[in-house]
């Protein structure tokens, strides 16, 4: 789990540094880390990886999005709408990462 969380932090920082909204860069790093973590963990504990990619992406995307779009914190409505958009930008990558975690857990 720490591998996926660390890659989400690195992806969030990289996204903030290049000045873009959260999306493919962050999602790709989380996907790669999920594949690595799924194969590195003990076979009986592989199921613990399943919820981690989406949760890590959500936290990192929100943090990077807040850094990128500082105007979003003007109201709670704007913040909520922006947070939904940041989370939705990596939706398909998180489906793939979660699916990969499920397949790895089932196979192992």
Phi and psi in radians as a Rosetta constraint file:
Dihedral C 1 N 2 CA 2 C 2 CIRCULARHARMONIC -1.158 0.35
Dihedral N 2 CA 2 C 2 N 3 CIRCULARHARMONIC -0.572 0.35
Dihedral C 2 N 3 CA 3 C 3 CIRCULARHARMONIC -1.093 0.35
Dihedral N 3 CA 3 C 3 N 4 CIRCULARHARMONIC -0.783 0.35
Dihedral C 3 N 4 CA 4 C 4 CIRCULARHARMONIC -1.191 0.35
Dihedral N 4 CA 4 C 4 N 5 CIRCULARHARMONIC -0.721 0.35
Dihedral C 4 N 5 CA 5 C 5 CIRCULARHARMONIC -1.122 0.35
Dihedral N 5 CA 5 C 5 N 6 CIRCULARHARMONIC -0.724 0.35
Dihedral C 5 N 6 CA 6 C 6 CIRCULARHARMONIC -1.143 0.35
Dihedral N 6 CA 6 C 6 N 7 CIRCULARHARMONIC -0.685 0.35
Dihedral C 6 N 7 CA 7 C 7 CIRCULARHARMONIC -1.201 0.35
Dihedral N 7 CA 7 C 7 N 8 CIRCULARHARMONIC -0.559 0.35
Dihedral C 7 N 8 CA 8 C 8 CIRCULARHARMONIC -1.165 0.35
Dihedral N 8 CA 8 C 8 N 9 CIRCULARHARMONIC -0.678 0.35
Dihedral C 8 N 9 CA 9 C 9 CIRCULARHARMONIC -1.136 0.35
Dihedral N 9 CA 9 C 9 N 10 CIRCULARHARMONIC -0.803 0.35
Dihedral C 9 N 10 CA 10 C 10 CIRCULARHARMONIC -1.089 0.35
Dihedral N 10 CA 10 C 10 N 11 CIRCULARHARMONIC -0.756 0.35
Dihedral C 10 N 11 CA 11 C 11 CIRCULARHARMONIC -1.125 0.35
Dihedral N 11 CA 11 C 11 N 12 CIRCULARHARMONIC -0.690 0.35
Dihedral C 11 N 12 CA 12 C 12 CIRCULARHARMONIC -1.137 0.35
Dihedral N 12 CA 12 C 12 N 13 CIRCULARHARMONIC -0.739 0.35
Dihedral C 12 N 13 CA 13 C 13 CIRCULARHARMONIC -1.132 0.35
Dihedral N 13 CA 13 C 13 N 14 CIRCULARHARMONIC -0.757 0.35
Dihedral C 13 N 14 CA 14 C 14 CIRCULARHARMONIC -1.106 0.35
Dihedral N 14 CA 14 C 14 N 15 CIRCULARHARMONIC -0.698 0.35
Dihedral C 14 N 15 CA 15 C 15 CIRCULARHARMONIC -1.118 0.35
Dihedral N 15 CA 15 C 15 N 16 CIRCULARHARMONIC -0.731 0.35
Dihedral C 15 N 16 CA 16 C 16 CIRCULARHARMONIC -1.190 0.35
Dihedral N 16 CA 16 C 16 N 17 CIRCULARHARMONIC -0.660 0.35
Dihedral C 16 N 17 CA 17 C 17 CIRCULARHARMONIC -1.178 0.35
Dihedral N 17 CA 17 C 17 N 18 CIRCULARHARMONIC -0.727 0.35
Dihedral C 17 N 18 CA 18 C 18 CIRCULARHARMONIC -1.371 0.35
Dihedral N 18 CA 18 C 18 N 19 CIRCULARHARMONIC -0.150 0.35
Dihedral C 18 N 19 CA 19 C 19 CIRCULARHARMONIC 1.368 0.35
Dihedral N 19 CA 19 C 19 N 20 CIRCULARHARMONIC 0.535 0.35
Dihedral C 19 N 20 CA 20 C 20 CIRCULARHARMONIC -2.009 0.35
Dihedral N 20 CA 20 C 20 N 21 CIRCULARHARMONIC 2.890 0.35
Dihedral C 20 N 21 CA 21 C 21 CIRCULARHARMONIC -1.303 0.35
Dihedral N 21 CA 21 C 21 N 22 CIRCULARHARMONIC 2.728 0.35
Dihedral C 21 N 22 CA 22 C 22 CIRCULARHARMONIC -1.039 0.35
Dihedral N 22 CA 22 C 22 N 23 CIRCULARHARMONIC 2.523 0.35
Dihedral C 22 N 23 CA 23 C 23 CIRCULARHARMONIC 3.100 0.35
Dihedral N 23 CA 23 C 23 N 24 CIRCULARHARMONIC -2.167 0.35
Dihedral C 23 N 24 CA 24 C 24 CIRCULARHARMONIC -1.085 0.35
Dihedral N 24 CA 24 C 24 N 25 CIRCULARHARMONIC -0.681 0.35
Dihedral C 24 N 25 CA 25 C 25 CIRCULARHARMONIC -1.110 0.35
Dihedral N 25 CA 25 C 25 N 26 CIRCULARHARMONIC -0.896 0.35
Dihedral C 25 N 26 CA 26 C 26 CIRCULARHARMONIC -1.110 0.35
Dihedral N 26 CA 26 C 26 N 27 CIRCULARHARMONIC -0.794 0.35
Dihedral C 26 N 27 CA 27 C 27 CIRCULARHARMONIC -1.101 0.35
Dihedral N 27 CA 27 C 27 N 28 CIRCULARHARMONIC -0.691 0.35
Dihedral C 27 N 28 CA 28 C 28 CIRCULARHARMONIC -1.143 0.35
Dihedral N 28 CA 28 C 28 N 29 CIRCULARHARMONIC -0.725 0.35
Dihedral C 28 N 29 CA 29 C 29 CIRCULARHARMONIC -1.139 0.35
Dihedral N 29 CA 29 C 29 N 30 CIRCULARHARMONIC -0.682 0.35
Dihedral C 29 N 30 CA 30 C 30 CIRCULARHARMONIC -1.167 0.35
Dihedral N 30 CA 30 C 30 N 31 CIRCULARHARMONIC -0.684 0.35
Dihedral C 30 N 31 CA 31 C 31 CIRCULARHARMONIC -1.103 0.35
Dihedral N 31 CA 31 C 31 N 32 CIRCULARHARMONIC -0.816 0.35
Dihedral C 31 N 32 CA 32 C 32 CIRCULARHARMONIC -1.081 0.35
Dihedral N 32 CA 32 C 32 N 33 CIRCULARHARMONIC -0.752 0.35
Dihedral C 32 N 33 CA 33 C 33 CIRCULARHARMONIC -1.155 0.35
Dihedral N 33 CA 33 C 33 N 34 CIRCULARHARMONIC -0.593 0.35
Dihedral C 33 N 34 CA 34 C 34 CIRCULARHARMONIC -1.123 0.35
Dihedral N 34 CA 34 C 34 N 35 CIRCULARHARMONIC -0.746 0.35
Dihedral C 34 N 35 CA 35 C 35 CIRCULARHARMONIC -1.104 0.35
Dihedral N 35 CA 35 C 35 N 36 CIRCULARHARMONIC -0.747 0.35
Dihedral C 35 N 36 CA 36 C 36 CIRCULARHARMONIC -1.147 0.35
Dihedral N 36 CA 36 C 36 N 37 CIRCULARHARMONIC -0.786 0.35
Dihedral C 36 N 37 CA 37 C 37 CIRCULARHARMONIC -1.163 0.35
Dihedral N 37 CA 37 C 37 N 38 CIRCULARHARMONIC -0.643 0.35
Dihedral C 37 N 38 CA 38 C 38 CIRCULARHARMONIC -1.133 0.35
Dihedral N 38 CA 38 C 38 N 39 CIRCULARHARMONIC -0.567 0.35
Dihedral C 38 N 39 CA 39 C 39 CIRCULARHARMONIC -1.537 0.35
Dihedral N 39 CA 39 C 39 N 40 CIRCULARHARMONIC -0.317 0.35
Dihedral C 39 N 40 CA 40 C 40 CIRCULARHARMONIC -1.570 0.35
Dihedral N 40 CA 40 C 40 N 41 CIRCULARHARMONIC -0.383 0.35
Dihedral C 40 N 41 CA 41 C 41 CIRCULARHARMONIC -1.386 0.35
Dihedral N 41 CA 41 C 41 N 42 CIRCULARHARMONIC 2.754 0.35
Dihedral C 41 N 42 CA 42 C 42 CIRCULARHARMONIC -1.041 0.35
Dihedral N 42 CA 42 C 42 N 43 CIRCULARHARMONIC 2.493 0.35
Dihedral C 42 N 43 CA 43 C 43 CIRCULARHARMONIC -0.972 0.35
Dihedral N 43 CA 43 C 43 N 44 CIRCULARHARMONIC -0.660 0.35
Dihedral C 43 N 44 CA 44 C 44 CIRCULARHARMONIC -1.303 0.35
Dihedral N 44 CA 44 C 44 N 45 CIRCULARHARMONIC -0.268 0.35
Dihedral C 44 N 45 CA 45 C 45 CIRCULARHARMONIC -1.840 0.35
Dihedral N 45 CA 45 C 45 N 46 CIRCULARHARMONIC 0.127 0.35
Dihedral C 45 N 46 CA 46 C 46 CIRCULARHARMONIC -1.109 0.35
Dihedral N 46 CA 46 C 46 N 47 CIRCULARHARMONIC -0.487 0.35
Dihedral C 46 N 47 CA 47 C 47 CIRCULARHARMONIC -1.156 0.35
Dihedral N 47 CA 47 C 47 N 48 CIRCULARHARMONIC -0.355 0.35
Dihedral C 47 N 48 CA 48 C 48 CIRCULARHARMONIC -1.188 0.35
Dihedral N 48 CA 48 C 48 N 49 CIRCULARHARMONIC -0.336 0.35
Dihedral C 48 N 49 CA 49 C 49 CIRCULARHARMONIC -1.347 0.35
Dihedral N 49 CA 49 C 49 N 50 CIRCULARHARMONIC -0.361 0.35
Dihedral C 49 N 50 CA 50 C 50 CIRCULARHARMONIC -0.951 0.35
Dihedral N 50 CA 50 C 50 N 51 CIRCULARHARMONIC -0.869 0.35
Dihedral C 50 N 51 CA 51 C 51 CIRCULARHARMONIC -1.451 0.35
Dihedral N 51 CA 51 C 51 N 52 CIRCULARHARMONIC -0.175 0.35
Dihedral C 51 N 52 CA 52 C 52 CIRCULARHARMONIC -1.153 0.35
Dihedral N 52 CA 52 C 52 N 53 CIRCULARHARMONIC -0.768 0.35
Dihedral C 52 N 53 CA 53 C 53 CIRCULARHARMONIC -1.026 0.35
Dihedral N 53 CA 53 C 53 N 54 CIRCULARHARMONIC -0.805 0.35
Dihedral C 53 N 54 CA 54 C 54 CIRCULARHARMONIC -1.164 0.35
Dihedral N 54 CA 54 C 54 N 55 CIRCULARHARMONIC -0.713 0.35
Dihedral C 54 N 55 CA 55 C 55 CIRCULARHARMONIC -1.159 0.35
Dihedral N 55 CA 55 C 55 N 56 CIRCULARHARMONIC -0.762 0.35
Dihedral C 55 N 56 CA 56 C 56 CIRCULARHARMONIC -1.140 0.35
Dihedral N 56 CA 56 C 56 N 57 CIRCULARHARMONIC -0.709 0.35
Dihedral C 56 N 57 CA 57 C 57 CIRCULARHARMONIC -1.095 0.35
Dihedral N 57 CA 57 C 57 N 58 CIRCULARHARMONIC -0.749 0.35
Dihedral C 57 N 58 CA 58 C 58 CIRCULARHARMONIC -1.057 0.35
Dihedral N 58 CA 58 C 58 N 59 CIRCULARHARMONIC -0.797 0.35
Dihedral C 58 N 59 CA 59 C 59 CIRCULARHARMONIC -1.160 0.35
Dihedral N 59 CA 59 C 59 N 60 CIRCULARHARMONIC -0.808 0.35
Dihedral C 59 N 60 CA 60 C 60 CIRCULARHARMONIC -1.179 0.35
Dihedral N 60 CA 60 C 60 N 61 CIRCULARHARMONIC -0.686 0.35
Dihedral C 60 N 61 CA 61 C 61 CIRCULARHARMONIC -1.161 0.35
Dihedral N 61 CA 61 C 61 N 62 CIRCULARHARMONIC -0.696 0.35
Dihedral C 61 N 62 CA 62 C 62 CIRCULARHARMONIC -1.142 0.35
Dihedral N 62 CA 62 C 62 N 63 CIRCULARHARMONIC -0.756 0.35
Dihedral C 62 N 63 CA 63 C 63 CIRCULARHARMONIC -1.143 0.35
Dihedral N 63 CA 63 C 63 N 64 CIRCULARHARMONIC -0.827 0.35
Dihedral C 63 N 64 CA 64 C 64 CIRCULARHARMONIC -1.151 0.35
Dihedral N 64 CA 64 C 64 N 65 CIRCULARHARMONIC -0.643 0.35
Dihedral C 64 N 65 CA 65 C 65 CIRCULARHARMONIC -1.156 0.35
Dihedral N 65 CA 65 C 65 N 66 CIRCULARHARMONIC -0.699 0.35
Dihedral C 65 N 66 CA 66 C 66 CIRCULARHARMONIC -1.112 0.35
Dihedral N 66 CA 66 C 66 N 67 CIRCULARHARMONIC -0.664 0.35
Dihedral C 66 N 67 CA 67 C 67 CIRCULARHARMONIC -1.182 0.35
Dihedral N 67 CA 67 C 67 N 68 CIRCULARHARMONIC -0.722 0.35
Dihedral C 67 N 68 CA 68 C 68 CIRCULARHARMONIC -1.259 0.35
Dihedral N 68 CA 68 C 68 N 69 CIRCULARHARMONIC -0.775 0.35
Dihedral C 68 N 69 CA 69 C 69 CIRCULARHARMONIC -2.012 0.35
Dihedral N 69 CA 69 C 69 N 70 CIRCULARHARMONIC 1.411 0.35
Dihedral C 69 N 70 CA 70 C 70 CIRCULARHARMONIC -1.224 0.35
Dihedral N 70 CA 70 C 70 N 71 CIRCULARHARMONIC -0.277 0.35
Dihedral C 70 N 71 CA 71 C 71 CIRCULARHARMONIC -1.306 0.35
Dihedral N 71 CA 71 C 71 N 72 CIRCULARHARMONIC -0.211 0.35
Dihedral C 71 N 72 CA 72 C 72 CIRCULARHARMONIC -1.248 0.35
Dihedral N 72 CA 72 C 72 N 73 CIRCULARHARMONIC -0.342 0.35
Dihedral C 72 N 73 CA 73 C 73 CIRCULARHARMONIC -1.600 0.35
Dihedral N 73 CA 73 C 73 N 74 CIRCULARHARMONIC 0.366 0.35
Dihedral C 73 N 74 CA 74 C 74 CIRCULARHARMONIC -1.297 0.35
Dihedral N 74 CA 74 C 74 N 75 CIRCULARHARMONIC -0.539 0.35
Dihedral C 74 N 75 CA 75 C 75 CIRCULARHARMONIC -2.577 0.35
Dihedral N 75 CA 75 C 75 N 76 CIRCULARHARMONIC 2.834 0.35
Dihedral C 75 N 76 CA 76 C 76 CIRCULARHARMONIC -1.169 0.35
Dihedral N 76 CA 76 C 76 N 77 CIRCULARHARMONIC -0.580 0.35
Dihedral C 76 N 77 CA 77 C 77 CIRCULARHARMONIC -1.154 0.35
Dihedral N 77 CA 77 C 77 N 78 CIRCULARHARMONIC -0.785 0.35
Dihedral C 77 N 78 CA 78 C 78 CIRCULARHARMONIC -1.127 0.35
Dihedral N 78 CA 78 C 78 N 79 CIRCULARHARMONIC -0.680 0.35
Dihedral C 78 N 79 CA 79 C 79 CIRCULARHARMONIC -1.136 0.35
Dihedral N 79 CA 79 C 79 N 80 CIRCULARHARMONIC -0.762 0.35
Dihedral C 79 N 80 CA 80 C 80 CIRCULARHARMONIC -1.132 0.35
Dihedral N 80 CA 80 C 80 N 81 CIRCULARHARMONIC -0.753 0.35
Dihedral C 80 N 81 CA 81 C 81 CIRCULARHARMONIC -1.126 0.35
Dihedral N 81 CA 81 C 81 N 82 CIRCULARHARMONIC -0.722 0.35
Dihedral C 81 N 82 CA 82 C 82 CIRCULARHARMONIC -1.169 0.35
Dihedral N 82 CA 82 C 82 N 83 CIRCULARHARMONIC -0.729 0.35
Dihedral C 82 N 83 CA 83 C 83 CIRCULARHARMONIC -1.099 0.35
Dihedral N 83 CA 83 C 83 N 84 CIRCULARHARMONIC -0.676 0.35
Dihedral C 83 N 84 CA 84 C 84 CIRCULARHARMONIC -1.119 0.35
Dihedral N 84 CA 84 C 84 N 85 CIRCULARHARMONIC -0.688 0.35
Dihedral C 84 N 85 CA 85 C 85 CIRCULARHARMONIC -1.185 0.35
Dihedral N 85 CA 85 C 85 N 86 CIRCULARHARMONIC -0.702 0.35
Dihedral C 85 N 86 CA 86 C 86 CIRCULARHARMONIC -1.132 0.35
Dihedral N 86 CA 86 C 86 N 87 CIRCULARHARMONIC -0.717 0.35
Dihedral C 86 N 87 CA 87 C 87 CIRCULARHARMONIC -1.195 0.35
Dihedral N 87 CA 87 C 87 N 88 CIRCULARHARMONIC -0.651 0.35
Dihedral C 87 N 88 CA 88 C 88 CIRCULARHARMONIC -1.239 0.35
Dihedral N 88 CA 88 C 88 N 89 CIRCULARHARMONIC -0.390 0.35
Dihedral C 88 N 89 CA 89 C 89 CIRCULARHARMONIC -1.161 0.35
Dihedral N 89 CA 89 C 89 N 90 CIRCULARHARMONIC -0.391 0.35
Dihedral C 89 N 90 CA 90 C 90 CIRCULARHARMONIC -2.001 0.35
Dihedral N 90 CA 90 C 90 N 91 CIRCULARHARMONIC 0.369 0.35
Dihedral C 90 N 91 CA 91 C 91 CIRCULARHARMONIC -1.008 0.35
Dihedral N 91 CA 91 C 91 N 92 CIRCULARHARMONIC -0.869 0.35
Dihedral C 91 N 92 CA 92 C 92 CIRCULARHARMONIC -1.191 0.35
Dihedral N 92 CA 92 C 92 N 93 CIRCULARHARMONIC -0.648 0.35
Dihedral C 92 N 93 CA 93 C 93 CIRCULARHARMONIC -1.160 0.35
Dihedral N 93 CA 93 C 93 N 94 CIRCULARHARMONIC -0.591 0.35
Dihedral C 93 N 94 CA 94 C 94 CIRCULARHARMONIC -1.277 0.35
Dihedral N 94 CA 94 C 94 N 95 CIRCULARHARMONIC -0.546 0.35
Dihedral C 94 N 95 CA 95 C 95 CIRCULARHARMONIC -1.134 0.35
Dihedral N 95 CA 95 C 95 N 96 CIRCULARHARMONIC -0.751 0.35
Dihedral C 95 N 96 CA 96 C 96 CIRCULARHARMONIC -1.134 0.35
Dihedral N 96 CA 96 C 96 N 97 CIRCULARHARMONIC -0.759 0.35
Dihedral C 96 N 97 CA 97 C 97 CIRCULARHARMONIC -1.134 0.35
Dihedral N 97 CA 97 C 97 N 98 CIRCULARHARMONIC -0.740 0.35
Dihedral C 97 N 98 CA 98 C 98 CIRCULARHARMONIC -1.191 0.35
Dihedral N 98 CA 98 C 98 N 99 CIRCULARHARMONIC -0.697 0.35
Dihedral C 98 N 99 CA 99 C 99 CIRCULARHARMONIC -1.087 0.35
Dihedral N 99 CA 99 C 99 N 100 CIRCULARHARMONIC -0.711 0.35
Dihedral C 99 N 100 CA 100 C 100 CIRCULARHARMONIC -1.107 0.35
Dihedral N 100 CA 100 C 100 N 101 CIRCULARHARMONIC -0.695 0.35
Dihedral C 100 N 101 CA 101 C 101 CIRCULARHARMONIC -1.137 0.35
Dihedral N 101 CA 101 C 101 N 102 CIRCULARHARMONIC -0.661 0.35
Dihedral C 101 N 102 CA 102 C 102 CIRCULARHARMONIC -1.160 0.35
Dihedral N 102 CA 102 C 102 N 103 CIRCULARHARMONIC -0.781 0.35
Dihedral C 102 N 103 CA 103 C 103 CIRCULARHARMONIC -1.103 0.35
Dihedral N 103 CA 103 C 103 N 104 CIRCULARHARMONIC -0.770 0.35
Dihedral C 103 N 104 CA 104 C 104 CIRCULARHARMONIC -1.088 0.35
Dihedral N 104 CA 104 C 104 N 105 CIRCULARHARMONIC -0.769 0.35
Dihedral C 104 N 105 CA 105 C 105 CIRCULARHARMONIC -1.105 0.35
Dihedral N 105 CA 105 C 105 N 106 CIRCULARHARMONIC -0.688 0.35
Dihedral C 105 N 106 CA 106 C 106 CIRCULARHARMONIC -1.204 0.35
Dihedral N 106 CA 106 C 106 N 107 CIRCULARHARMONIC -0.671 0.35
Dihedral C 106 N 107 CA 107 C 107 CIRCULARHARMONIC -1.281 0.35
Dihedral N 107 CA 107 C 107 N 108 CIRCULARHARMONIC -0.681 0.35
